[in-house]
Amino acid sequence: MGLLSAAYDGSIELDSLPTDWVDRMARRIEKGLLAPGSRRRANYVVRSRSSDAVTFSADDFWTAFNIGLNDVELRRADGNRVAYHASFS
């Protein structure tokens, strides 16, 4: 993807990836992704989840405009790696 692309993909390798990582990530998104306990500046909602993936997106105009992570998918890739796809649609 280019520098000014409207979407990007990547992955991150962790030391360990708990079996309940999707539930943990969903809870963090629901409680406030960037600032736990505050959804004022980063109001995201979980759109879907399975045992290996979670998808979330901005739930209001100001989050989409200010933060820009409008649609995000996190998916277990292999081993302790999580792949991500994010777009600024």
C-alpha positions in Angstrom: 0.0 0.0 0.0 1.2 3.5 -0.7 1.8 6.3 1.7 -1.5 8.0 1.0 -3.5 4.8 0.5 -7.0 4.6 1.9 -6.3 1.2 3.4 -3.4 -0.8 4.7 -2.5 -4.4 5.8 0.1 -5.8 8.1 0.7 -8.1 11.0 2.3 -8.2 14.4 3.9 -11.1 16.2 3.3 -11.4 19.9 5.2 -13.4 22.5 2.0 -15.2 23.2 -1.6 -14.9 22.0 -4.2 -16.0 24.6 -7.0 -18.2 23.4 -9.5 -15.5 24.5 -7.7 -12.6 22.7 -10.8 -11.8 20.6 -12.9 -11.4 23.8 -10.2 -9.2 25.4 -9.9 -7.0 22.3 -13.7 -6.7 22.0 -14.0 -5.6 25.7 -11.3 -3.0 25.2 -13.1 -1.6 22.1 -16.4 -1.5 24.0 -14.8 0.2 27.0 -12.8 2.8 25.0 -10.1 1.8 22.5 -7.6 4.6 22.9 -8.6 5.9 26.3 -10.2 3.2 28.5 -13.4 4.5 30.1 -13.8 7.3 27.5 -15.6 6.9 24.2 -15.8 10.7 23.6 -12.8 11.0 21.3 -12.7 7.4 19.9 -16.1 5.9 19.7 -15.8 2.5 18.1 -18.2 -0.4 18.0 -17.6 -4.1 17.4 -19.3 -5.1 14.2 -18.5 -8.9 14.2 -16.3 -11.4 16.0 -15.5 -15.1 15.9 -13.0 -17.2 17.7 -10.2 -16.0 15.4 -11.2 -12.5 14.3 -12.8 -9.2 15.4 -14.0 -6.4 13.2 -14.7 -2.9 14.5 -15.5 0.5 13.1 -16.0 4.1 14.0 -19.5 4.7 15.3 -19.9 8.4 14.6 -18.7 11.1 12.3 -16.2 12.7 14.6 -14.4 9.5 15.4 -14.2 8.6 11.7 -13.0 12.1 10.8 -10.6 12.7 13.7 -9.0 9.3 14.2 -9.5 7.9 10.7 -9.5 4.2 11.6 -13.0 3.8 10.2 -13.0 0.0 9.6 -10.5 -2.4 11.2 -10.3 -6.2 11.0 -7.9 -8.2 13.3 -7.5 -11.8 12.5 -5.3 -14.6 13.9 -2.8 -15.4 11.2 -0.6 -18.2 12.4 1.1 -19.1 15.7 1.2 -15.9 17.7 0.7 -13.5 14.8 -2.3 -11.2 14.3 -3.0 -9.8 10.9 -4.8 -6.5 10.5 -6.6 -4.6 7.7 -7.7 -1.1 8.3 -9.3 1.4 6.0 -10.2 5.1 6.0 -13.3 4.7 3.9 
